Amino acid sequence: MKPAAFRYHAPKTVDEAVALLAEVAAEDGRILAGGQSLVPTMAFRLARPGHLVDINGVAALNRIAVADGKLIIGACVRHAAFHRPVCDGPLGKLLTDVVHHIAHYPIRNRGTFCGSLAHADPASEWCLVLAALDGEVLAKSARGERVIAARDFFKGIMTTALADDELLVEARLPILAAGTRCGFYEFSRRAGDFALAAAVGIYRLDGEKDEKIVAPRLAVGGAEVNPRRIAEAERALEGAAPGDKAFRAAATAATAAIEPMEDIINSAEFRRDLVLAVTRRALERAAES
Ligand SMILES: Cc1cc2nc3c(=O)[nH]c(=O)nc-3n(C[C@H](O)[C@H](O)[C@H](O)COP(=O)(O)OP(=O)(O)OC[C@H]3O[C@@H](n4cnc5c(N)ncnc54)[C@H](O)[C@@H]3O)c2cc1C
């Protein structure tokens, strides 16, 4: 099937893009980034935007930089940019571990990090990473700009705090200190499929013999409507000795804390079971990192 008719716009600057978006937002005008989610939904006529504002020609959006202790990821940075570390230390390594779970090579060559955030699929790996790290996004419209924290950004399945006339200009992730342990694990039925459940575990070690977990983060994606950190699981890790006992306790706490989605194939109880496995394995991978 072919998409319904739409008008195409190709701005060259961020200001042009947001001015165009202000004009066309009321007629379901949308940003076109990598097109890997939007174009299929248009082809199935599940979406019928009246206008597409294609940001691929806006050179300023194609930047990755480190500034003020944060990794800045511009709106046109493709998933494939993360095949190699984009920054030193544990964050660069974590992103390379995660990216290989996103779809397939051709999709990673076109799809963008920020497009995934704006699309907000519950199973998106980048949404999980943003939530795990308490990252933030910069949103801009003709009305001005604002920074939105991850915890305020996701508002439900494929729903975000972005207004119709706002461009997500960049995502920002905190750089992780050397020695930070990071692990990612996801379960999907086939390689490249969306995850049925995924987890990111992050912590540092303290004490004379590195015997204590400090500043733990454990976030779950794919199981609930949005990815989020699980405070109950983090409490089980704080101050504990890194190892099987603490990881199992955190996984059990995460499993009890979540309200899993269900669909015609996967029951809530199955997803709960998956969370038990993916959280423990993410923490085991963190221990090996
Ligand atoms: C077969 C297949 C398998 C896939 N598997 C996975 C997977 O395992 N994990 C995963 O996370 N994703 C997966 N995807 C989705 C893929 O990662 C997309 O690239 C991503 O969801 C959207 O990014 P995009 O740049 O292609 O956005 P687009 O498709 O261009 O846009 C998606 C939506 O976000 C909006 N948008 C995009 N960028 C911005 C912006 N800067 N500001 C405001 N709004 C914006 C658009 O208007 C649109 O509504 C898969 C896709 C396919 C086709």
The ligand as a Tripos MOL2 file, in Angstrom:
@<TRIPOS>MOLECULE
LIG
   53    58     1     0     0
SMALL
NO_CHARGES

@<TRIPOS>ATOM
      1 C1         11.6260   -4.3360   11.3600 C.3       1 LIG1
      2 C2         11.8970   -3.2950   12.4080 C.ar      1 LIG1
      3 C3         12.4270   -3.7020   13.6170 C.ar      1 LIG1
      4 C4         12.6830   -2.7660   14.6150 C.ar      1 LIG1
      5 N1         13.2200   -3.1970   15.8050 N.ar      1 LIG1
      6 C5         13.4730   -2.2900   16.7880 C.ar      1 LIG1
      7 C6         14.0350   -2.6940   18.0250 C.ar      1 LIG1
      8 O1         14.3440   -3.8560   18.2600 O.2       1 LIG1
      9 N2         14.2400   -1.7280   18.9770 N.ar      1 LIG1
     10 C7         13.9190   -0.4080   18.7560 C.ar      1 LIG1
     11 O2         14.1020    0.4280   19.6430 O.2       1 LIG1
     12 N3         13.4250    0.0020   17.5800 N.ar      1 LIG1
     13 C8         13.1900   -0.9040   16.5920 C.ar      1 LIG1
     14 N4         12.6590   -0.4610   15.3990 N.ar      1 LIG1
     15 C9         12.3340    0.9870   15.2540 C.3       1 LIG1
     16 C10        13.5640    1.7810   14.8400 C.3       1 LIG1
     17 O3         14.5060    1.7680   15.8900 O.3       1 LIG1
     18 C11        13.2510    3.2510   14.5140 C.3       1 LIG1
     19 O4         14.3890    3.7420   13.9350 O.3       1 LIG1
     20 C12        12.8900    4.1690   15.6570 C.3       1 LIG1
     21 O5         11.8050    3.6910   16.4260 O.3       1 LIG1
     22 C13        12.4060    5.5460   15.1640 C.3       1 LIG1
     23 O6         13.4700    6.3020   14.7280 O.3       1 LIG1
     24 P1         13.4320    7.0060   13.3210 P.3       1 LIG1
     25 O7         14.5840    7.9270   13.2820 O.co2     1 LIG1
     26 O8         13.3440    5.9700   12.2540 O.co2     1 LIG1
     27 O9         12.0680    7.8790   13.4510 O.3       1 LIG1
     28 P2         10.9020    8.1290   12.4070 P.3       1 LIG1
     29 O10        10.3300    6.8380   11.9420 O.co2     1 LIG1
     30 O11        11.3240    9.1020   11.3720 O.co2     1 LIG1
     31 O12         9.8510    8.8490   13.3950 O.3       1 LIG1
     32 C14         9.1610    8.1340   14.3960 C.3       1 LIG1
     33 C15         8.2240    9.1100   15.1360 C.3       1 LIG1
     34 O13         8.9800   10.0040   15.9450 O.3       1 LIG1
     35 C16         8.7960   11.3530   15.4950 C.3       1 LIG1
     36 N5         10.1280   11.9700   15.5310 N.ar      1 LIG1
     37 C17        11.2790   11.4280   15.0480 C.ar      1 LIG1
     38 N6         12.3160   12.2370   15.3270 N.ar      1 LIG1
     39 C18        11.8090   13.3050   15.9940 C.ar      1 LIG1
     40 C19        12.3870   14.4670   16.5480 C.ar      1 LIG1
     41 N7         13.7190   14.7090   16.4770 N.pl3     1 LIG1
     42 N8         11.5740   15.3630   17.1700 N.ar      1 LIG1
     43 C20        10.2400   15.1320   17.2650 C.ar      1 LIG1
     44 N9          9.6290   14.0320   16.7700 N.ar      1 LIG1
     45 C21        10.4100   13.1300   16.1250 C.ar      1 LIG1
     46 C22         8.2150   11.2570   14.0990 C.3       1 LIG1
     47 O14         7.4180   12.3800   13.7690 O.3       1 LIG1
     48 C23         7.3930    9.9810   14.2030 C.3       1 LIG1
     49 O15         6.1460   10.2590   14.8210 O.3       1 LIG1
     50 C24        12.4100   -1.3800   14.3850 C.ar      1 LIG1
     51 C25        11.9050   -0.9670   13.1510 C.ar      1 LIG1
     52 C26        11.6450   -1.9120   12.1690 C.ar      1 LIG1
     53 C27        11.0960   -1.4420   10.8400 C.3       1 LIG1
@<TRIPOS>BOND
     1     1     2 1
     2     2     3 ar
     3     2    52 ar
     4     3     4 ar
     5     4     5 ar
     6     4    50 ar
     7     5     6 ar
     8     6     7 ar
     9     6    13 1
    10     7     8 2
    11     7     9 ar
    12     9    10 ar
    13    10    11 2
    14    10    12 ar
    15    12    13 ar
    16    13    14 ar
    17    14    15 1
    18    14    50 ar
    19    15    16 1
    20    16    17 1
    21    16    18 1
    22    18    19 1
    23    18    20 1
    24    20    21 1
    25    20    22 1
    26    22    23 1
    27    23    24 1
    28    24    25 2
    29    24    26 1
    30    24    27 1
    31    27    28 1
    32    28    29 2
    33    28    30 1
    34    28    31 1
    35    31    32 1
    36    32    33 1
    37    33    34 1
    38    33    48 1
    39    34    35 1
    40    35    36 1
    41    35    46 1
    42    36    37 ar
    43    36    45 ar
    44    37    38 ar
    45    38    39 ar
    46    39    40 ar
    47    39    45 ar
    48    40    41 1
    49    40    42 ar
    50    42    43 ar
    51    43    44 ar
    52    44    45 ar
    53    46    47 1
    54    46    48 1
    55    48    49 1
    56    50    51 ar
    57    51    52 ar
    58    52    53 1
@<TRIPOS>SUBSTRUCTURE
     1 LIG1         1 GROUP 0 **** ****
